[in-house]
Amino acid sequence: MSLHISADGYLRFYRTFISAVIAGLMVFSMTTAHAGTQRLTLTGSSTVAPLVNEIARRFEAQFPGVRIDVQTGGSSRGINDVRKGVADIGLVSRALKPGEEDLHAYTIALDGIGLIVHARNPVVSLDKQQVVDIFTGKITRWNAVGGDDARITVINKAEGRSTLELFLEYFQLKNSAIRPHVIIGDNAQGIKTITGNRNAIGYVSIGAAEYESRRGVPLRLLVLDGVASSVDNVRNGNFPLSRPLNLVTASAAQGLARQFITFAQSAQVHDLIEAQYFVPPDAD
């Protein structure tokens, strides 16, 4: 018995076969591409994230098979995401606290927290008690501290932000004692809010504030207890409200995470750190 296939049937078979081969090659290609791409997810501090974004771009340029996803949400998110395993590395703009000894921190830069006002506000300096009195509502008008006869708008940070935690610790305050008019999240939001209101006061990363000030944004970093809020004073250790900017992992960093952290701590990125007005951790 002979098998006869018509020309049309053969053509249909050939087209089906070729389509199957092409589909298989596409799946193989996509699988191979995915397998060849290594990924890192980093989440946390809005202070650390812009710097890490720049470091990540340079790292990806040197290692084309790597993709790094950087997300913000506050230092608390960085800690929680690492513990839950949904992030490879947490971005944390403070030292680890008691109860976080299970984590591993790697410092990539130093920063300070500075009080900022609008550039047109005549006040240039406050002492520790004046700051406490302003944020707790005991002082409500700027003329009480040498400014205009205008009501003070107090800007506070949201829960989960390490900037808030360090501010409260330094001024020995509880968050419930603060009387804010506005609550903000990241540094960019704080700077935008304060530069849009000449009677506002808040506190943000010194690095972020100096960076924006040099770009012409109308803000002023206040002198605190006679010490200028500046990157130079963070560098020389004179500014009291300083902090490390850390990359945090759930266990000792290994593999790609270790490779990225080593790169972020190296002299290869000191120019990126200084360009964002932070201080390399080994700076004199």
Sequence and secondary structure as in RCSB ss.txt:
>XXXX:A:sequence
MSLHISADGYLRFYRTFISAVIAGLMVFSMTTAHAGTQRLTLTGSSTVAPLVNEIARRFEAQFPGVRIDVQTGGS
SRGINDVRKGVADIGLVSRALKPGEEDLHAYTIALDGIGLIVHARNPVVSLDKQQVVDIFTGKITRWNAVGGDDA
RITVINKAEGRSTLELFLEYFQLKNSAIRPHVIIGDNAQGIKTITGNRNAIGYVSIGAAEYESRRGVPLRLLVLD
GVASSVDNVRNGNFPLSRPLNLVTASAAQGLARQFITFAQSAQVHDLIEAQYFVPPDAD
>XXXX:A:secstr
      HHHHHHHHHHHHHHHHHHHHHHHHHHHHHH EEEEEEE TTTHHHHHHHHHHHHHH TTEEEEEEES H
HHHHHHHHHTS SEEEESS   TT TTSEEEEEEEEEEEEEEETT    EE HHHHHHHHTTS  BGGGGTS SS
B EEEEE TT HHHHHHHHHHT  GGG   SEEE SHHHHHHHHHT TTEEEEEEHHHHHHHHHTT  EEE EET
TB  SHHHHHTT  SSEEEEEEEESSS  HHHHHHHHHHTSGGGHHHHHHTT B TT  
